[in-house]
């Protein structure tokens, strides 16, 4: 995809193909309800557990081992193996090692990779201390967000959570939770900042966000809060894995009815997911027609928006003003 002629003339900027997730391949495993083991409202396992189960399932099938034989090896039923492979139950590392041997995987490097994935999938949940602040449907999203290789999103009212500065997040949270006391507000801020560390992780996802101009002009707090947020956003714009585009007021109406996020994963067994958050719940869409529709919308928004280079100049201009 290339930007409009106006953008090209201004910056000679082309969108590298790798910036756009390829959604053309028909990756349609079981529905999200099946894979989470329940409707998203019940707060199912993390994406890492789903990845591990999917990988072990592929190894089992390739080795010609039945679920019954796998269950016998680790002293459980074939039904439990099925649930484990769907990410509904956990594997212990000892059981994983025994299954890898049963499946004929003897390469130490590959075994080590899978065993490390098992350790990560069943390590103590780092969000456990915030469980009382999160509904189940959002806990599911945090697991998917951490596992995503590409995160594309559109925001119309505020800066995306992963790109928020601490004081800006605090102001947004105070507005969104007017009945929360000071302690709850600070815990919610810590949760959001813990999420934001994903941007600076050792292997961060590719983040491409389109933000309406209203979001960068609206002040949730004092002017200094917004100044610090814009400075923070400008710094993030210069990271190689972060792309930010502003849709200015001058570019007319938008093609999106509201904010949304598209997540893509390196694990073939996980489908791309469109995440839509509402006031009291969320929708996780993975049907091909939904993915195509939302991908088309965000592609159109990228064309309507200022290019990344123009966005940097736009944000710098706001700071000067």
Secondary structure as GFF3:
##gff-version 3
##sequence-region A 1 321
A	DSSP	alpha_helix	5	11	.	.	.	ID=ss1
A	DSSP	three_ten_helix	17	19	.	.	.	ID=ss2
A	DSSP	alpha_helix	32	36	.	.	.	ID=ss3
A	DSSP	three_ten_helix	40	42	.	.	.	ID=ss4
A	DSSP	alpha_helix	47	63	.	.	.	ID=ss5
A	DSSP	alpha_helix	67	73	.	.	.	ID=ss6
A	DSSP	alpha_helix	78	85	.	.	.	ID=ss7
A	DSSP	alpha_helix	93	102	.	.	.	ID=ss8
A	DSSP	alpha_helix	108	121	.	.	.	ID=ss9
A	DSSP	three_ten_helix	128	133	.	.	.	ID=ss10
A	DSSP	alpha_helix	136	147	.	.	.	ID=ss11
A	DSSP	beta_strand	150	155	.	.	.	ID=ss12
A	DSSP	three_ten_helix	161	163	.	.	.	ID=ss13
A	DSSP	alpha_helix	166	176	.	.	.	ID=ss14
A	DSSP	alpha_helix	182	196	.	.	.	ID=ss15
A	DSSP	three_ten_helix	197	200	.	.	.	ID=ss16
A	DSSP	beta_strand	206	212	.	.	.	ID=ss17
A	DSSP	alpha_helix	213	217	.	.	.	ID=ss18
A	DSSP	alpha_helix	223	237	.	.	.	ID=ss19
A	DSSP	beta_strand	242	247	.	.	.	ID=ss20
A	DSSP	three_ten_helix	249	251	.	.	.	ID=ss21
A	DSSP	beta_strand	260	264	.	.	.	ID=ss22
A	DSSP	beta_strand	273	277	.	.	.	ID=ss23
A	DSSP	beta_strand	282	285	.	.	.	ID=ss24
A	DSSP	alpha_helix	288	304	.	.	.	ID=ss25
A	DSSP	alpha_helix	308	320	.	.	.	ID=ss26
###
